[in-house]
């Protein structure tokens, strides 16, 4: 078969010289299959959207046959005659964040908390974009397709076993066809954590006027006061996640909960790993729009 994905488990991920736990194997394989599914959606549709799932009729395109495991720590291969284009897309997606993750010092990643006040000030001082303008006016910070973010998020899930094993090691090899050069990606505990930090990086884009209704508000739990809600965008009827800075902003939105009449807010699209899904991407609430 032409397309090959190979995994090697080593270090503390391996027990009794050539065995791995079902939990570690299942988590790694689930993340890898999900990455393949997202890559398939991206190639077939030319893009992929947040929370989109591969329809059953496209399953055959992203199916890999599981080969026999073999010794040499623990090695397992996944093979496919038809999925070369998927492996090629996966390789393109992982290349940059992997290079940054293994580089000495890695890539500096910032949280969005310190950006909110600046965006609120900007909402008072600059001309605001409307949601309908997002497709035509692109933030310079958006340098990747959302497909890259979507595929790499699943690669991050693949690396979860390394978070539990300080001395674990995982090697991923991908080859899209018989004439393709096999690319190797090696992760230990440190590089896996750095990879997940890089693909999880978030920035706030310019303030935008959204119109819609609040469907749900959530205060989070006692340990983590992460205020957020569900906002139905009037322009496309999509339900998106709206993040809320704190109790004061949360209280501002409570009177609008369960109202049938759309109202307007100012919010910043959240750029994830230098990408944003304008159809259903998360937004950060800034204030109510009264213009």
N, C-alpha and C positions, 0 to 999 in steps of 0.2 A: 504494500500500500504506500502511496506517495507521501502523504502528510503524516508527520510524526511529532508527538509531544512526549517527552520523557521526563520522569521525575526520579530523583535520587534522594532518599532519606539517609541521613548519617548523623554522627554525634549522638547526643542524648535522645534523639528521636527514635533511635534503633534500640531494641531490646534483644537480649540473647543473640547478639551478633547480626542476625538477619531477619528480625521481626519488628513490625510496627503495630501500634494500637489501632483498633478499628476507628476510634474517635479521630486520631490524627489523619488517618488515611481518608476518612469520610469528609472531614472539613476541607482538606486540600483538594480532593477530587470535585467536591461541590463548587468551590470557588473557581476552579479551572473550567468546569463545564459552564458555569454562569458567565465567565469571561468570553468563552466561545460563543455563547448565545447572544451576548451583547454585540460582539464583533459581527456576527451574522446579520443582526438587525441593521447595524450601521452600514454594511455593504449593500444589502438588499434594498434598503429604503433610502440610502444616501445620507442618513442621519439616524440618531436614536434619541428618544425622549425619556425624561425622568419617569421612573416607575413602569416603563413599557416592558412588556413580557413577550417572549418569542411565541407566536401562535403554533399550535400543534402541527399544522400543515408544513411548517418550516423545520420541524425537528430533524428530518432526514439530512438536511444540509449540514447540521452541526453535530452529528453523531459520530463518535469515535469508538472503535472496537478496543476493548481492554485486552492487552497482551498479557502473557504469563509474567509474573514477577520473577526476579532472579536475584541471586546473591551478588555481593559487591556492595555491602551495607544492605540497602533495600532499593531495588530499581524496578520501575514499572513503566510500560510504554502504552500509549494510546494512538491508534492508527486509523487513518481514513483515506479513502480513494477520492472523495469529493470535497473535502474541507480545506484544500490548499489555500483558497482565497481567505478563509477565516484565520488560519495560522499566520498568513502574511499580514493581515490587519492587526492581529494580536502583537506581533513582533514590532510593528510600527508604533503601536500605542505604548508599549512598555519601555522602549529604547531610552527616551529622555529621562523619565523619573528613575529608572534603574541606574543610569550613569550618574545622576546626582546623588542617589542613595549610597553608592559605593565610593564616591569621591571623598577625599579626606576633608572632614569638617562638614560635609553635606551642604544642603541648601537651607538658608535661613527662612523660617516660616513664621508668619505673624498671625495672631488672633485678630478677630474683627472688633472686639470689644472697644478698643481705643479709637476706632474709626467712626463710631456712631455719632458722637458729639459733633465731629467735623462735618458729617453728612447732614445733620440737622441744621447746622449753621448754613451750609450750602443751599439747603432747601429754601431758606429765607432770602438768599442773596442772588441766586442765579436763575436764569430762565429754565423752567422745568420741562423735561421731556414727558410726553404721554406714552402710555404703553404701546399704542399703535405705531409709534415712531421707532421702537426698539429694533425692528427688522432692518431699518434703513440706516440708523445711526448706531454704529458699533463702538463700544468702549475700547480704547486702545489696550486696556489690560486683558482683553479677551483675545488670546493668541492661539487657542486650541479649539478643535471641535469638541462638542459635548461627548462625542463617542469616545475620545481618549479618556476623559474622566470616568465615564461609565465602565469601560473595560478595565481600567486600572483599579477602580474600586473593588472589583471582583478578584483581581490579582491580590489585592490587600487581604481579602478574606482567605484566600489560599494560604497566606503566610501566617494565619492565626496560631497554628501549633508552635511556631517559633517563639511567640510571646510568652509561652509557658516554660520554654526550655532554654535556659541561659546558654547551654553548650550544644544546642541543636544546629543542624545544617541541612539546607534544602537546595538542591540544584535543579533548575528547570532548563530543558533543552527543547528548542522548537525548530522544525524544518518544514517548510511549506510544500516541498516537492523534491523529486529525485535530483533536479539540477540546482536546487537551492542550497545555500550555505547554512549549516546548522549554527544557530546562535545559542550561547550558553549564558545563563543568569544564575549566579550563586548568591545565596542569602544565609547570613547567620542572624543571631538575635539582634545585634546592633543595626545591621543594614536593613533588616525587615522593619524595625521600628522607624528608621529614617525614611524608608520608602512610604510607609503609611502616613507619616507626618507630611511628606511632600504632596502626595495625592489628596490629602485632606485639607490642604491649605485653602483659606477662604479670604476674599476681599469684598469690600462693598463698592458697587458701581455707583454711577451718578444717580441722584434722586429722580424718581419717575412717578408720575400720577397714574394710579390704578383706580378703576371703578369696579365695585362689586359688593358682595355681602359677606358678613362673617358667619360661617356655619358652626364654628366650634372654637372655644377658648380653653386652654389647659394651663394650670399653674405649675405643673410639674409635681415632684414629690418632696417630702420633707428634707431629703438629703441634697437634692439638686433642684433649686428654684429656676428651672428653665421654662420661662413663659413663652408660649407659642399658641398658634391657632390654625384654623383652616379658613382660607379666603377663596370664595368663588369669583373668578375673574369674569366680569360682565362681557368682555370683548370676545372670549372664546369658550366661556362656560366651564373652563378647567378649574379644578380645585387645587390650590397650591398651599404650601406651608408658609405661614407668616411668623417670623421670629420677633419677639417682643423683648425690649431691653430690661424692663423691670416692672415693679408693682405699679408705679405711676402710669406708665404707658398702658399697662394691662387694664387698669381702671378706666382709662380714657376710652377703651374699646368696648367695655362691658355694655354701655347703653345701646350699642349698635348690634349686639348679638340677637339673632333670630328676627331681625327686621327684614321684611320682604323687599323694601325699597332700597335699591343700590345707593351707595354713598362713595365718596372719593377719599383716598388716602394718598399720602406721599410715602414711598418706600424705596429702598435701594435693592436692586437685584443682587443676590449673593453670588459672586464669581467663585466657582469651585475649581481648583487646579487649572486656573487660567481659562476657564470655559463657563458658559452659561446656556441653559436651555430656556429660550424665551417663551416656549409654550407652557412649561410647568415647573420652571426652576423656583427655588425658595427665594423669599424676599425678606428684608429687614424693615419692620415698621418704623417710621420716623415721626409722623404726625398726621392729624386729620387735615384734609385739604378743603379750604373754605372759599377758594376762588371761583 
